[in-house]
Amino acid sequence: MANAPKTTAPAKKQESGNSGNLFASLAIIICFVIGIVVYRFVMGDPSNFIDGNRENQPLPGNYLGMIYHAGVVVPVLLGLFLMVWVFAVERFIVIGRASGTGNVGNFVRKIQTLINGGSIDSAISECDKQKGSVANVVKAGLLKYKDVSANVDMDSEKSVVAIQKEIEETTALEMPMLEKNMNVLATLVSIGTLVGLLGTVTGMIRAFSALATGGAPDSAALANGISEALINTATGIATSTFAIVFYNILTAKIDKLTYSIDEAGFSIVQTYAANHK
């Protein structure tokens, strides 16, 4: 029975990892499918073009038709743009739940006050009310605090090490949940720009191809090529911009939670060490 917690924790971590990977895979596929559908049936709707023909120029002032003519890179960029928002919203929800029901800073200060006053049971009750990753780590440390305090045969130094180890193990279990899918956002920062640049290059190739024709240049093909280049560039930049903004905001939130966990864990260890010299 003593080994049970050591086997269930990795199992829980693995289960969480599998569910996260499944979500990421499905989200990526669905975003690309939506991008293709929007490109083909919304932007490519015949009503956006002269005489209802996709091969013709878009109606004056019809931006959907203009974007449709920007080429096959557009649905890829739309998929990437959707992915930025999907993964950002998912991370905001997960990190919000990890923070718990109340303000994390106030929770940590309340825990510190209760620990300094020797009210370990009250501190554990506060953890149950707060919930979330920070509360889970703090509660694990407090439960180990009670456990080693009741064990009169364990010396102070070993008890401190046991509390620290419990906090570190619980933190190692909670942190991957917070950082999951952050690598996707980080990747989208670069990929958005690169795919947009690919669209820029293909658009410029079309533009110069129009100039290379014998006789008078094909003004319509030239305009389409330049339009394709600019639209893809703008979409790629927008994708990367939103991705890097969301990534930095979410990273700051994760760092704040990590600091709160470290602060509360340090208080637990130091209080035990001070009371059991």
C-alpha positions as CSV (number, residue, x, y, z in Angstrom):
1,M,0.0,0.0,0.0
2,A,2.9,2.3,0.7
3,N,3.9,2.2,-3.0
4,A,0.5,3.0,-4.3
5,P,0.9,6.8,-4.6
6,K,4.1,6.3,-6.6
7,T,2.4,4.2,-9.2
8,T,-0.8,6.3,-9.5
9,A,0.9,9.6,-10.1
10,P,2.8,8.6,-13.2
11,A,-0.3,6.9,-14.5
12,K,-2.3,10.1,-14.0
13,K,0.5,12.1,-15.7
14,Q,0.5,9.7,-18.7
15,E,-3.3,9.8,-19.0
16,S,-3.2,13.6,-19.0
17,G,-0.5,13.5,-21.6
18,N,-2.4,11.2,-23.9
19,S,-5.6,13.3,-23.7
20,G,-3.6,16.4,-24.4
21,N,-2.0,14.9,-27.4
22,L,-5.4,13.8,-28.7
23,F,-6.8,17.3,-28.3
24,A,-3.8,18.9,-30.1
25,S,-4.0,16.4,-33.0
26,L,-7.8,16.8,-33.5
27,A,-7.6,20.6,-33.1
28,I,-4.9,20.9,-35.8
29,I,-6.8,18.7,-38.2
30,I,-10.1,20.5,-37.6
31,C,-8.6,23.9,-38.0
32,F,-7.1,23.0,-41.4
33,V,-10.4,21.5,-42.5
34,I,-12.3,24.7,-41.4
35,G,-9.7,26.7,-43.3
36,I,-10.2,24.8,-46.5
37,V,-14.0,24.9,-46.1
38,V,-14.0,28.7,-45.5
39,Y,-11.7,29.2,-48.5
40,R,-13.6,27.0,-50.8
41,F,-17.2,27.8,-50.0
42,V,-17.2,31.2,-48.3
43,M,-14.4,33.1,-50.0
44,G,-14.9,31.1,-53.2
45,D,-18.7,31.6,-53.3
46,P,-19.6,32.5,-56.9
47,S,-21.5,35.5,-55.7
48,N,-18.2,37.2,-54.9
49,F,-17.1,37.2,-58.5
50,I,-18.1,38.9,-61.7
51,D,-20.8,36.9,-63.6
52,G,-20.8,34.3,-60.7
53,N,-17.6,32.7,-62.0
54,R,-14.7,32.1,-59.7
55,E,-12.2,32.4,-62.6
56,N,-13.3,36.0,-63.1
57,Q,-12.2,39.0,-61.1
58,P,-13.9,39.6,-57.8
59,L,-16.7,42.2,-57.6
60,P,-15.5,45.7,-56.8
61,G,-14.8,46.1,-53.1
62,N,-15.4,42.3,-52.5
63,Y,-12.5,41.4,-50.1
64,L,-13.6,37.7,-49.8
65,G,-13.1,37.3,-53.6
66,M,-9.8,39.0,-53.4
67,I,-8.5,36.7,-50.7
68,Y,-9.8,33.7,-52.6
69,H,-7.6,34.7,-55.6
70,A,-4.6,34.9,-53.3
71,G,-4.0,31.3,-54.0
72,V,-3.8,27.9,-52.3
73,V,-1.6,29.2,-49.4
74,V,-4.6,31.0,-48.0
75,P,-6.4,28.0,-46.6
76,V,-3.2,26.9,-44.9
77,L,-2.8,30.4,-43.3
78,L,-6.5,30.3,-42.3
79,G,-5.9,27.0,-40.5
80,L,-2.8,28.4,-38.7
81,F,-4.7,31.5,-37.7
82,L,-7.5,29.4,-36.3
83,M,-5.0,27.2,-34.4
84,V,-3.5,30.3,-32.7
85,W,-6.9,31.2,-31.2
86,V,-8.0,27.6,-30.4
87,F,-4.8,26.8,-28.5
88,A,-4.7,30.2,-26.8
89,V,-8.2,29.9,-25.5
90,E,-7.6,26.3,-24.4
91,R,-4.5,27.4,-22.5
92,F,-6.3,30.3,-20.9
93,I,-9.0,28.0,-19.7
94,V,-6.6,25.4,-18.3
95,I,-4.4,28.0,-16.6
96,G,-7.4,29.7,-15.2
97,R,-8.6,26.4,-13.6
98,A,-5.1,25.8,-12.3
99,S,-5.1,29.1,-10.5
100,G,-8.1,28.0,-8.5
101,T,-11.3,29.7,-7.4
102,G,-9.7,32.7,-5.8
103,N,-6.8,35.1,-6.2
104,V,-3.5,33.1,-6.0
105,G,-1.6,35.8,-4.3
106,N,-4.2,36.2,-1.5
107,F,-4.4,32.4,-1.2
108,V,-0.6,32.1,-0.7
109,R,-0.5,34.9,1.9
110,K,-3.4,33.3,3.8
111,I,-1.6,29.9,3.8
112,Q,1.6,31.5,5.1
113,T,-0.4,33.2,7.9
114,L,-2.1,29.9,8.9
115,I,1.2,27.9,8.7
116,N,3.0,30.5,10.9
117,G,0.2,30.3,13.4
118,G,0.4,26.5,13.5
119,S,-3.1,26.0,11.9
120,I,-2.1,23.2,9.5
121,D,-5.6,21.8,9.3
122,S,-7.1,25.2,8.5
123,A,-4.5,25.6,5.8
124,I,-5.5,22.3,4.3
125,S,-9.1,23.4,4.4
126,E,-8.2,26.5,2.5
127,C,-6.5,24.4,-0.1
128,D,-9.7,22.4,-0.6
129,K,-11.6,25.6,-1.1
130,Q,-9.1,27.1,-3.5
131,K,-8.6,24.1,-5.7
132,G,-6.3,24.2,-8.7
133,S,-2.6,23.3,-9.2
134,V,-1.2,25.7,-6.6
135,A,-3.6,24.4,-4.0
136,N,-2.8,20.8,-4.9
137,V,0.9,21.3,-4.4
138,V,0.5,23.2,-1.2
139,K,-2.0,20.6,0.2
140,A,0.5,17.8,-0.6
141,G,3.2,19.6,1.3
142,L,0.9,20.3,4.2
143,L,-0.2,16.6,4.4
144,K,3.4,15.5,4.4
145,Y,4.0,18.1,7.1
146,K,1.4,16.5,9.3
147,D,2.7,13.0,8.5
148,V,6.3,13.7,9.5
149,S,5.2,15.7,12.5
150,A,3.3,12.7,13.8
151,N,6.4,10.5,13.2
152,V,8.5,11.0,16.3
153,D,11.1,8.6,15.1
154,M,12.1,10.8,12.1
155,D,14.7,13.4,12.8
156,S,14.2,17.1,11.7
157,E,16.6,17.0,8.7
158,K,15.0,13.9,7.1
159,S,11.5,15.4,7.7
160,V,12.5,18.6,5.9
161,V,13.8,16.5,3.0
162,A,10.6,14.5,2.9
163,I,8.4,17.6,2.7
164,Q,10.6,19.1,0.0
165,K,10.5,15.9,-2.0
166,E,6.7,15.7,-1.7
167,I,6.3,19.3,-2.9
168,E,8.7,18.7,-5.8
169,E,7.0,15.5,-6.9
170,T,3.6,17.1,-6.9
171,T,4.9,20.1,-8.7
172,A,6.4,17.8,-11.4
173,L,3.0,16.3,-11.8
174,E,1.1,19.6,-12.1
175,M,3.5,21.7,-14.2
176,P,3.3,19.6,-17.5
177,M,-0.4,20.3,-17.5
178,L,0.2,24.0,-17.4
179,E,2.9,24.0,-20.1
180,K,1.1,21.5,-22.5
181,N,0.5,22.8,-26.0
182,M,2.7,25.9,-25.4
183,N,5.1,24.5,-27.9
184,V,2.4,24.6,-30.5
185,L,2.0,28.3,-30.0
186,A,5.7,28.8,-30.0
187,T,5.9,26.9,-33.3
188,L,3.1,29.0,-34.8
189,V,5.1,32.2,-34.2
190,S,7.6,31.0,-36.8
191,I,5.4,29.0,-39.1
192,G,2.9,31.8,-39.6
193,T,5.6,34.1,-40.9
194,L,7.2,31.5,-43.1
195,V,4.0,30.3,-44.7
196,G,3.0,33.9,-45.3
197,L,6.4,34.4,-46.9
198,L,5.8,31.4,-49.1
199,G,2.6,33.0,-50.3
200,T,4.4,36.2,-50.9
201,V,7.0,34.4,-53.1
202,T,4.3,32.6,-55.1
203,G,2.4,35.8,-55.6
204,M,5.5,37.6,-56.9
205,I,6.2,34.7,-59.2
206,R,2.8,35.2,-60.7
207,A,3.3,38.9,-61.0
208,F,6.6,38.6,-62.8
209,S,5.2,35.9,-65.0
210,A,2.5,38.5,-66.2
211,L,5.3,41.0,-66.9
212,A,7.3,38.3,-68.9
213,T,4.6,37.8,-71.5
214,G,5.2,39.0,-75.0
215,G,3.7,42.4,-75.9
216,A,1.7,44.3,-73.3
217,P,1.8,42.9,-69.8
218,D,-1.4,41.2,-68.5
219,S,-2.5,43.9,-66.1
220,A,-5.1,41.6,-64.5
221,A,-2.6,38.8,-63.8
222,L,-0.1,41.3,-62.6
223,A,-2.6,42.8,-60.1
224,N,-3.6,39.3,-59.0
225,G,0.0,38.3,-58.3
226,I,0.7,41.4,-56.3
227,S,-2.6,41.1,-54.4
228,E,-1.7,37.4,-53.6
229,A,1.7,38.4,-52.3
230,L,0.3,41.2,-50.0
231,I,-2.7,39.2,-48.7
232,N,-0.5,36.2,-47.8
233,T,2.1,38.5,-46.2
234,A,-0.6,40.2,-44.1
235,T,-2.2,37.0,-43.0
236,G,1.1,35.4,-42.0
237,I,2.2,38.5,-40.0
238,A,-1.2,38.6,-38.2
239,T,-0.9,34.9,-37.3
240,S,2.6,35.3,-35.9
241,T,1.7,38.5,-34.1
242,F,-1.3,37.0,-32.2
243,A,0.7,33.8,-31.5
244,I,3.6,35.6,-29.9
245,V,1.3,37.9,-27.9
246,F,-0.7,35.0,-26.5
247,Y,2.5,33.0,-25.9
248,N,4.0,35.8,-23.8
249,I,0.8,36.4,-21.8
250,L,0.4,32.7,-21.1
251,T,4.1,32.3,-20.2
252,A,3.8,35.1,-17.7
253,K,0.7,33.5,-16.1
254,I,2.6,30.1,-15.8
255,D,5.6,31.9,-14.3
256,K,3.3,33.6,-11.7
257,L,1.8,30.2,-10.7
258,T,5.3,28.6,-10.5
259,Y,6.4,31.5,-8.2
260,S,3.4,31.1,-6.0
261,I,4.1,27.3,-5.7
262,D,7.7,28.0,-4.8
263,E,6.8,30.7,-2.3
264,A,4.2,28.5,-0.5
265,G,6.5,25.5,-0.5
266,F,9.3,27.5,0.9
267,S,7.1,28.7,3.7
268,I,6.0,25.2,4.6
269,V,9.6,23.9,4.8
270,Q,10.9,26.9,6.7
271,T,8.0,26.8,9.2
272,Y,8.6,23.1,9.9
273,A,12.4,23.6,10.2
274,A,11.9,26.5,12.7
275,N,9.4,24.6,14.8
276,H,11.4,21.3,15.0
277,K,14.9,22.4,15.7
